[in-house]
Amino acid sequence: MLFAQRRGTAWRALPLVAAVVAGLLLSPVGQDRASAAPGPSFTNPAVGAPNSADPTLVQYNGNYYYVATTWSSDVVMRRSATIAGLRSAPEQLVLRTGGTQMWAPHLEMVGNRWYLYYSVEMSGAPRRTHVAESAGTDPMGPYTYRGVVNLMPNNGWAIDASLLKLNGALYMTFSAFHADGLQSLYIAPMASPVQTAAFGSRISAPTLAWERQDGAVNEGSFPLQRGGRTFLTYSASHCNGPNYKLGMLEYRGGDPLAQSSWSKFANPIFQRNDANGVYGPGHHSFFTSPDGTETWIAYHANSSATQGCGTTRTTRVQKISWNADGTPNLGVPVSTSTVLPGPSGETGGPSRVKLRNRHSGLCLDDYNFGTAPGAEVRQWTCNDLAVQDWYLQPVGDGYYQISNGHSGLCLDNKDWATAAGSVVQQWTCNGLAVQQWRVTAAGGGYSTLVNRHSGLCLDNYNFGTAPGAEVRQWTCSGNNAQLWSTT
């Protein structure tokens, strides 16, 4: 491909090409989500020491995002398309808290923003919960600090916050000290993701014998909802010993702020397993597999009964199941020598492909080697250059995000258009519906590509056959100009 052959003309369909790419990459589409294969196998720990205690792991748009205690004032994040790749994924600084030390970050999406909650001490003041808000839908940020979440009277100590969405309202659960001196679980109503509507009220105290080993503690709560039921799982006993473990409450109806609305399960649901060499498993989060069919737990644990609350703790993950009565079954913590299949629907990371139109025989191409947002996409004679390499990343529900190997930009439905003839461009990847494409097999190794926002198909505009031919979005018809194959 020669620059001399690429001249600026009145081609206005450049952005459309990008859309095509997305669909094509999905070529083996049309499979039932329930039949998705497991991801690459792995062994625990999923993330090693030192920045691996108190983990939150979320799955979003085909990637896992991971945060944990860092033993510094900074919040760092890892991103990986697979659990197997999480251990070697680089840490990226996402927030400088300015505190003495940061603990137990919690990542949650509300609306179209991510919120990062974390416990921090500021110049010797009580440890409290702070919050930062993302600028967009990228969990990696950038983040803007939004202040302290005022959970207890008199600027009181309040840690390990997580959000609970219940009965159409938003609540925050957290750990704080009661007047009786017990570190307990509390819940507070939220006026917004960054502001409480009232101080918290206690819903659980460490009164059972298994909650009081090495110290009476209830902390690290995390919700789990299924089949119309709401469970609140939490860490019990003190992390200094090997008996740190998980307990569970269930919401029984009524006012969520009343302790009487919650019932505590009599026994722990996840605890040490000496045979497997796992001690003090706790402070956890739950996440779903990329295909949405499985629930997984991420937790920290030690490999020795003599280890405690420090940097020896590492993050482990494993799949959970459900009992016949509808309650979660977390099983037992597996050993670090146990090989586990990855979550269902993992792709092992984006695949590099070429996308070729059935009518024109041309490949989707980053026209004129563009690298800036708004860069054109057209069809060109198929070649081995990076401008025709496209990477497909699943984002859930059968949709994919497509990025170019040369520009690093994503195929985008320009200006959120919905009319036949709408153009496609390359743009900074953002995870929005205008950058998501469904691929549907049409036989013979070809597929159609449909934009999630517009509902239109990627189309070889005006049935072009010459290098530089346009691509746009058009009403889906199934003709050869709307069929794309990997080459």
C-alpha positions as CSV (number, residue, x, y, z in Angstrom):
1,M,0.0,0.0,0.0
2,L,1.6,3.3,-1.1
3,F,0.9,6.7,0.3
4,A,0.8,8.0,-3.3
5,Q,-2.3,6.0,-3.9
6,R,-4.0,7.5,-0.8
7,R,-5.2,11.0,-1.5
8,G,-7.8,13.0,0.5
9,T,-11.0,12.9,-1.5
10,A,-14.7,13.3,-0.8
11,W,-14.9,9.8,0.7
12,R,-17.2,10.3,3.7
13,A,-17.6,6.6,4.6
14,L,-14.3,6.1,6.3
15,P,-15.6,5.6,9.8
16,L,-18.0,3.0,8.6
17,V,-15.2,0.6,7.8
18,A,-14.3,0.5,11.4
19,A,-17.6,-1.0,12.2
20,V,-17.1,-3.7,9.7
21,V,-14.0,-4.8,11.3
22,A,-15.6,-5.4,14.6
23,G,-18.2,-7.7,13.2
24,L,-15.7,-9.8,11.2
25,L,-13.4,-10.5,14.0
26,L,-16.3,-12.2,15.7
27,S,-16.5,-14.8,12.9
28,P,-17.1,-17.9,15.0
29,V,-20.2,-16.1,16.5
30,G,-23.7,-17.4,16.9
31,Q,-22.8,-19.8,19.7
32,D,-25.0,-20.1,22.8
33,R,-23.5,-18.2,25.7
34,A,-24.2,-21.3,27.9
35,S,-21.8,-23.4,25.7
36,A,-18.8,-21.0,26.0
37,A,-15.5,-22.7,26.7
38,P,-13.5,-22.2,29.9
39,G,-10.6,-19.8,29.8
40,P,-6.9,-20.6,30.0
41,S,-6.0,-22.7,33.1
42,F,-4.3,-21.2,36.0
43,T,-3.1,-21.8,39.6
44,N,-3.4,-19.6,42.6
45,P,-2.3,-17.1,43.7
46,A,-3.9,-15.0,40.9
47,V,-1.9,-12.1,42.2
48,G,1.2,-12.5,44.4
49,A,2.6,-10.4,47.2
50,P,2.9,-7.7,48.3
51,N,0.0,-5.6,46.8
52,S,-2.6,-8.4,47.0
53,A,-4.6,-8.2,50.3
54,D,-8.2,-7.1,50.5
55,P,-8.9,-7.6,46.7
56,T,-11.7,-6.3,44.6
57,L,-11.9,-7.9,41.2
58,V,-14.5,-6.9,38.6
59,Q,-15.2,-8.2,35.1
60,Y,-16.2,-5.5,32.6
61,N,-16.4,-5.5,28.8
62,G,-14.2,-8.6,28.5
63,N,-11.5,-7.5,30.9
64,Y,-10.8,-8.0,34.6
65,Y,-9.9,-5.0,36.7
66,Y,-8.1,-5.6,40.0
67,V,-7.3,-3.3,43.0
68,A,-6.0,-4.3,46.4
69,T,-4.2,-2.9,49.5
70,T,-0.8,-1.4,48.4
71,W,0.8,-0.6,51.8
72,S,1.3,2.9,50.4
73,S,-0.9,6.0,49.9
74,D,-1.5,5.0,46.2
75,V,-4.1,3.0,44.4
76,V,-2.8,0.9,41.6
77,M,-4.9,-1.3,39.2
78,R,-4.3,-4.3,37.0
79,R,-6.2,-5.2,33.8
80,S,-6.2,-8.6,32.1
81,A,-8.4,-10.4,29.6
82,T,-7.9,-13.6,31.6
83,I,-7.4,-14.6,35.1
84,A,-4.4,-16.5,34.0
85,G,-2.9,-13.3,32.7
86,L,-3.7,-11.3,35.9
87,R,-0.5,-12.3,37.8
88,S,1.8,-10.8,35.2
89,A,-0.4,-7.8,34.3
90,P,1.4,-4.5,34.9
91,E,0.3,-2.3,37.8
92,Q,-1.0,1.2,36.7
93,L,-1.2,4.1,39.1
94,V,-4.8,5.4,39.1
95,L,-5.0,7.5,42.2
96,R,-2.7,9.2,44.7
97,T,-4.7,9.4,47.9
98,G,-2.4,11.7,49.8
99,G,-3.0,9.8,53.0
100,T,-0.6,7.9,55.3
101,Q,-1.7,4.6,54.0
102,M,-4.5,3.2,51.8
103,W,-6.4,0.0,52.5
104,A,-9.1,-2.2,50.9
105,P,-10.0,-0.3,47.7
106,H,-13.5,-1.2,46.3
107,L,-14.4,-0.6,42.7
108,E,-18.0,-0.2,41.6
109,M,-19.9,1.1,38.6
110,V,-23.1,3.2,39.2
111,G,-24.8,4.6,36.2
112,N,-22.0,5.4,33.6
113,R,-19.2,6.1,36.1
114,W,-16.9,4.0,38.2
115,Y,-16.4,4.8,41.9
116,L,-13.3,3.9,43.8
117,Y,-13.9,3.7,47.6
118,Y,-10.9,3.2,49.9
119,S,-10.0,3.4,53.6
120,V,-7.2,5.8,54.4
121,E,-5.7,7.6,57.4
122,M,-4.9,11.3,56.9
123,S,-2.1,12.6,59.2
124,G,-3.0,10.4,62.1
125,A,-6.8,11.1,62.0
126,P,-9.2,8.2,62.3
127,R,-9.3,5.8,59.3
128,R,-12.2,6.8,57.1
129,T,-13.7,5.9,53.7
130,H,-12.9,8.2,50.8
131,V,-14.2,8.1,47.2
132,A,-13.0,9.1,43.8
133,E,-15.1,9.2,40.6
134,S,-14.0,8.2,37.0
135,A,-14.3,10.6,34.1
136,G,-15.9,8.0,31.9
137,T,-16.6,4.3,31.6
138,D,-13.0,3.2,31.7
139,P,-12.3,1.5,35.1
140,M,-8.7,2.7,34.7
141,G,-9.8,6.3,35.0
142,P,-8.8,9.1,35.1
143,Y,-10.3,9.6,38.6
144,T,-11.3,12.8,40.4
145,Y,-11.3,12.8,44.2
146,R,-14.8,13.5,45.6
147,G,-14.1,13.6,49.3
148,V,-14.9,11.6,52.5
149,V,-18.0,9.5,52.7
150,N,-19.4,10.6,56.0
151,L,-20.6,7.3,57.5
152,M,-20.3,7.8,61.3
153,P,-21.0,10.7,63.7
154,N,-18.1,12.9,64.7
155,N,-15.9,12.0,61.7
156,G,-15.8,8.5,63.2
157,W,-13.7,5.5,62.1
158,A,-15.3,3.6,59.1
159,I,-13.6,1.2,56.8
160,D,-14.1,-1.5,54.2
161,A,-16.9,0.1,52.3
162,S,-18.9,-1.5,49.5
163,L,-22.2,-0.6,47.8
164,L,-25.5,-2.5,48.0
165,K,-28.3,-1.9,45.5
166,L,-31.5,-3.0,47.1
167,N,-35.2,-2.3,46.5
168,G,-34.3,0.4,44.0
169,A,-32.1,2.3,46.5
170,L,-28.4,2.6,47.1
171,Y,-26.7,1.7,50.4
172,M,-23.2,1.4,51.7
173,T,-22.1,-1.4,54.0
174,F,-19.0,-0.9,56.1
175,S,-17.2,-1.8,59.3
176,A,-17.1,0.5,62.4
177,F,-16.9,0.4,66.2
178,H,-20.1,0.3,68.2
179,A,-20.5,2.0,71.6
180,D,-20.0,-1.5,73.1
181,G,-16.5,-1.7,71.7
182,L,-17.2,-4.4,69.0
183,Q,-16.0,-3.9,65.5
184,S,-19.3,-4.5,63.6
185,L,-21.0,-4.3,60.3
186,Y,-23.0,-1.2,59.5
187,I,-25.2,0.0,56.7
188,A,-26.0,3.6,55.6
189,P,-28.4,5.0,53.0
190,M,-26.8,6.9,50.1
191,A,-28.1,10.1,48.6
192,S,-25.7,9.6,45.7
193,P,-22.6,7.4,45.1
194,V,-20.5,10.0,46.9
195,Q,-22.7,11.2,49.7
196,T,-24.7,9.5,52.5
197,A,-28.3,10.4,53.4
198,A,-27.8,9.5,57.0
199,F,-25.2,7.9,59.3
200,G,-24.9,4.1,59.4
201,S,-26.7,1.7,61.7
202,R,-25.4,-1.6,63.0
203,I,-26.8,-4.8,61.4
204,S,-24.3,-7.4,62.7
205,A,-21.9,-7.7,65.7
206,P,-19.3,-10.4,66.3
207,T,-21.2,-12.3,68.9
208,L,-20.6,-16.0,67.8
209,A,-17.6,-17.9,68.9
210,W,-16.2,-18.3,65.4
211,E,-16.4,-14.5,64.9
212,R,-14.2,-13.9,67.9
213,Q,-11.0,-15.9,67.3
214,D,-7.9,-13.9,67.8
215,G,-10.2,-10.8,68.2
216,A,-13.9,-10.0,67.8
217,V,-14.3,-8.6,64.2
218,N,-17.0,-8.2,61.5
219,E,-15.5,-6.4,58.4
220,G,-15.0,-6.6,54.7
221,S,-18.6,-7.0,53.7
222,F,-19.7,-7.7,50.1
223,P,-23.2,-8.4,48.6
224,L,-24.2,-11.4,46.6
225,Q,-27.6,-11.3,44.9
226,R,-29.4,-14.1,43.0
227,G,-32.9,-15.3,42.4
228,G,-34.4,-12.3,44.2
229,R,-32.4,-13.0,47.4
230,T,-29.8,-10.7,48.9
231,F,-26.9,-12.1,50.9
232,L,-24.2,-10.0,52.6
233,T,-21.0,-11.9,53.1
234,Y,-18.3,-10.6,55.4
235,S,-15.0,-11.4,57.1
236,A,-15.0,-12.5,60.7
237,S,-12.4,-13.0,63.5
238,H,-9.1,-11.1,63.4
239,C,-6.7,-11.3,60.4
240,N,-3.7,-11.7,62.8
241,G,-4.5,-15.4,63.1
242,P,-5.2,-18.3,60.7
243,N,-9.0,-18.3,61.6
244,Y,-10.0,-15.2,59.6
245,K,-13.0,-16.4,57.6
246,L,-16.2,-15.5,55.9
247,G,-19.7,-15.4,57.4
248,M,-23.0,-14.4,55.9
249,L,-26.2,-12.5,56.5
250,E,-29.4,-12.6,54.5
251,Y,-31.9,-9.8,54.0
252,R,-35.3,-10.9,55.1
253,G,-37.4,-7.9,54.0
254,G,-38.4,-4.7,55.7
255,D,-36.1,-1.8,56.4
256,P,-32.6,-2.6,55.3
257,L,-31.3,-0.2,58.0
258,A,-32.8,-2.3,60.8
259,Q,-30.8,-5.2,62.3
260,S,-34.0,-7.2,62.5
261,S,-34.3,-7.2,58.7
262,W,-31.1,-9.4,58.5
263,S,-30.5,-12.9,59.7
264,K,-27.1,-14.3,60.4
265,F,-26.1,-17.8,59.3
266,A,-25.0,-19.9,62.3
267,N,-21.8,-21.2,60.7
268,P,-19.0,-19.7,58.6
269,I,-19.3,-20.3,54.8
270,F,-15.6,-20.2,53.9
271,Q,-12.6,-20.8,56.2
272,R,-9.1,-22.2,56.6
273,N,-8.2,-25.5,55.0
274,D,-5.1,-27.0,56.5
275,A,-5.0,-29.9,54.1
276,N,-4.8,-27.5,51.2
277,G,-2.3,-25.2,53.0
278,V,-4.7,-22.2,53.0
279,Y,-5.0,-20.1,56.2
280,G,-7.1,-17.0,57.0
281,P,-9.1,-16.8,53.8
282,G,-11.2,-13.6,53.8
283,H,-11.8,-10.0,52.7
284,H,-13.2,-10.9,49.3
285,S,-15.3,-9.9,46.3
286,F,-17.5,-11.7,43.8
287,F,-17.4,-11.4,40.0
288,T,-19.0,-13.1,37.0
289,S,-17.4,-14.9,34.1
290,P,-17.3,-13.0,30.8
291,D,-20.3,-15.0,29.5
292,G,-22.3,-14.3,32.6
293,T,-22.9,-18.0,33.5
294,E,-20.6,-18.4,36.5
295,T,-20.0,-16.6,39.8
296,W,-16.4,-16.5,41.1
297,I,-14.9,-15.3,44.4
298,A,-11.6,-13.4,44.8
299,Y,-10.1,-13.4,48.3
300,H,-6.8,-13.1,50.1
301,A,-5.2,-15.9,52.2
302,N,-1.9,-17.0,53.7
303,S,0.1,-20.1,53.1
304,S,1.2,-20.5,56.7
305,A,-0.7,-20.5,60.0
306,T,1.8,-18.2,61.5
307,Q,1.3,-15.4,58.9
308,G,-1.1,-12.6,59.7
309,C,-2.3,-9.3,58.5
310,G,0.7,-8.3,56.5
311,T,2.2,-8.5,53.0
312,T,2.3,-12.3,53.0
313,R,-1.3,-12.4,52.0
314,T,-2.0,-13.2,48.3
315,T,-5.1,-13.0,46.1
316,R,-6.8,-16.3,45.2
317,V,-9.8,-16.9,43.0
318,Q,-12.1,-19.9,42.4
319,K,-15.6,-20.6,41.1
320,I,-18.5,-20.9,43.5
321,S,-21.7,-22.9,43.2
322,W,-25.2,-22.8,44.6
323,N,-27.0,-25.1,47.0
324,A,-30.5,-26.5,46.3
325,D,-32.0,-24.1,48.8
326,G,-30.7,-21.1,46.8
327,T,-27.8,-20.2,49.1
328,P,-24.2,-19.8,47.8
329,N,-21.8,-22.7,48.3
330,L,-18.2,-21.3,48.3
331,G,-16.7,-24.8,48.8
332,V,-13.2,-24.9,50.4
333,P,-10.2,-22.8,49.5
334,V,-8.1,-24.7,47.0
335,S,-4.4,-25.3,47.2
336,T,-1.9,-23.3,45.2
337,S,-1.0,-26.5,43.3
338,T,-4.6,-27.0,42.1
339,V,-5.0,-26.3,38.3
340,L,-8.2,-24.5,37.7
341,P,-9.9,-23.8,34.3
342,G,-10.4,-20.2,33.7
343,P,-13.9,-18.5,33.9
344,S,-16.3,-19.5,31.1
345,G,-16.1,-17.3,28.0
346,E,-12.6,-16.0,28.4
347,T,-11.0,-15.5,25.0
348,G,-7.3,-15.5,26.1
349,G,-7.1,-11.9,25.0
350,P,-7.9,-10.2,21.7
351,S,-7.3,-12.1,18.5
352,R,-5.6,-10.5,15.5
353,V,-7.4,-10.9,12.2
354,K,-7.9,-9.5,8.7
355,L,-11.4,-8.6,7.6
356,R,-12.3,-9.1,4.0
357,N,-15.6,-8.1,2.2
358,R,-17.3,-10.8,0.2
359,H,-18.4,-8.5,-2.6
360,S,-15.2,-6.4,-3.1
361,G,-12.6,-8.9,-1.9
362,L,-10.8,-6.0,-0.2
363,C,-9.7,-5.8,3.4
364,L,-10.6,-3.3,6.1
365,D,-7.7,-0.8,6.4
366,D,-6.6,2.1,8.6
367,Y,-6.6,4.6,5.7
368,N,-3.4,6.6,5.3
369,F,-2.0,5.1,8.5
370,G,-4.1,7.4,10.7
371,T,-3.4,7.5,14.5
372,A,-5.6,10.4,15.7
373,P,-9.2,10.1,16.9
374,G,-11.4,10.4,13.9
375,A,-9.0,8.5,11.6
376,E,-10.5,7.1,8.5
377,V,-11.2,3.4,7.7
378,R,-11.7,2.2,4.1
379,Q,-11.2,-1.0,2.1
380,W,-7.9,-1.7,0.4
381,T,-6.0,-4.5,-1.3
382,C,-5.3,-7.1,1.3
383,N,-1.7,-7.0,2.6
384,D,0.4,-7.9,5.7
385,L,0.7,-4.4,7.2
386,A,-0.5,-3.5,10.7
387,V,-3.1,-1.1,9.3
388,Q,-5.1,-4.2,8.3
389,D,-4.7,-6.0,11.7
390,W,-7.7,-5.8,13.9
391,Y,-8.1,-7.0,17.4
392,L,-11.4,-8.3,18.7
393,Q,-12.2,-8.0,22.4
394,P,-15.5,-9.4,23.7
395,V,-17.5,-6.9,25.8
396,G,-20.4,-9.2,26.8
397,D,-23.9,-10.2,25.4
398,G,-22.4,-11.2,22.1
399,Y,-20.8,-7.9,21.3
400,Y,-17.2,-7.0,20.6
401,Q,-14.9,-4.0,20.6
402,I,-12.5,-3.8,17.6
403,S,-9.2,-2.0,17.7
404,N,-6.6,-1.4,14.9
405,G,-3.1,-2.8,15.2
406,H,-1.5,0.4,13.9
407,S,-3.6,3.2,15.4
408,G,-4.7,1.5,18.6
409,L,-8.1,3.2,18.1
410,C,-11.5,1.5,18.1
411,L,-14.1,1.2,15.4
412,D,-16.8,3.7,16.2
413,N,-20.3,4.7,15.0
414,K,-19.6,8.4,14.3
415,D,-21.7,10.9,16.2
416,W,-24.1,8.2,17.5
417,A,-25.8,8.1,14.1
418,T,-28.8,5.9,13.4
419,A,-29.8,6.6,9.8
420,A,-28.9,4.3,6.9
421,G,-25.7,5.6,5.3
422,S,-24.2,6.6,8.7
423,V,-20.4,6.6,8.7
424,V,-17.9,4.9,10.9
425,Q,-14.5,6.2,12.2
426,Q,-11.7,5.2,14.5
427,W,-11.9,6.7,18.0
428,T,-10.3,6.4,21.4
429,C,-11.7,3.2,22.9
430,N,-14.4,4.0,25.5
431,G,-16.6,0.9,25.9
432,L,-19.7,2.7,24.8
433,A,-22.5,1.1,22.6
434,V,-21.3,3.0,19.5
435,Q,-18.1,0.9,19.7
436,Q,-19.8,-2.4,20.2
437,W,-20.6,-4.8,17.3
438,R,-22.5,-8.0,17.1
439,V,-21.2,-10.7,14.7
440,T,-23.7,-13.1,13.3
441,A,-22.7,-16.1,11.2
442,A,-24.2,-16.0,7.7
443,G,-22.7,-19.2,6.3
444,G,-19.7,-20.0,4.2
445,G,-17.4,-18.5,6.7
446,Y,-19.0,-15.0,6.4
447,S,-20.7,-12.9,9.0
448,T,-22.7,-9.7,9.4
449,L,-21.6,-7.0,11.7
450,V,-24.3,-4.9,13.5
451,N,-23.7,-1.8,15.6
452,R,-25.2,-2.0,19.1
453,H,-26.3,1.6,19.1
454,S,-27.6,2.1,15.5
455,G,-28.8,-1.5,14.8
456,L,-27.3,-1.1,11.3
457,C,-25.0,-3.4,9.4
458,L,-21.5,-2.7,8.3
459,D,-21.8,-2.3,4.5
460,N,-19.5,-2.0,1.5
461,Y,-21.0,1.3,0.4
462,N,-22.3,1.5,-3.2
463,F,-20.8,-1.9,-3.9
464,G,-17.3,-0.5,-4.4
465,T,-14.5,-2.7,-5.7
466,A,-11.5,-0.4,-6.1
467,P,-8.9,0.2,-3.4
468,G,-10.2,3.0,-1.2
469,A,-13.8,1.9,-1.4
470,E,-16.0,3.3,1.3
471,V,-17.7,1.4,4.2
472,R,-20.8,2.7,6.0
473,Q,-23.7,1.4,8.0
474,W,-26.9,0.4,6.3
475,T,-30.1,-1.4,6.9
476,C,-29.3,-5.0,7.2
477,S,-30.2,-7.0,4.1
478,G,-27.8,-9.9,4.1
479,N,-26.4,-9.2,0.6
480,N,-22.7,-9.8,-0.2
481,A,-21.8,-6.2,0.5
482,Q,-22.7,-6.8,4.1
483,L,-20.8,-10.1,4.5
484,W,-17.3,-10.1,6.0
485,S,-14.7,-12.9,6.4
486,T,-11.4,-13.2,8.2
487,T,-8.5,-13.9,5.8
